[in-house]
Amino acid sequence: MTTETADVLARHGNVAVVQLSGRKFPGITIQGDSFSYLAGLAKSVAARAAQMGDADLDDAASELRERLEGILQVYETPLSEHGIPLPYVRSAPPASDSQS
């Protein structure tokens, strides 16, 4: 763990605009439970898009889901490493379809 300074440019509920030292542009922080909810929505959208028969929609929804899940993993890893419990219940991965 490192200690760094950041300027909070704005804060609204569970979201803040933060300027990290050494970065040209500010970033957005969002509470982990709020981000987990957004990732779950993206997962639902991707599942529905896969059923629509629109390849472009399916690709875009899948990419959105994958990117959000990747960011969520970046959040969850250090929490686990530092013994900090998740502020949400991690959903189980979907069961594989074993029908032949």
C-alpha positions, 0 to 999 in steps of 0.5 A: 500500500502506498500513500498518495495525495489527491485533490477532490474536485467534486463529490456527489453521493457515491461518486467523486471527481479526483485529480491524482498528482502527476496525472493530466486529467482527473479520474472518477471514483465510485464506491465499490458497491455502486460499481458492482451494481453497474457491472451486474447491470452490464452483465444482464444487458450482455445476456439479453443482447446475446439473445437479440440476434444483433452481432454488433449489439452483442459485441458491444454489450459483451465488451462493456461487461468484460471491461466493467468486470475487469475494473471490478477485479482491480477493486476486489484484489487489493481488498482481499490482499488487505483483509477488507471485506467486500461491501457487496455479495459477489454473485456466483459465476453462471453455471455452464450449460451441460446439455448435449 
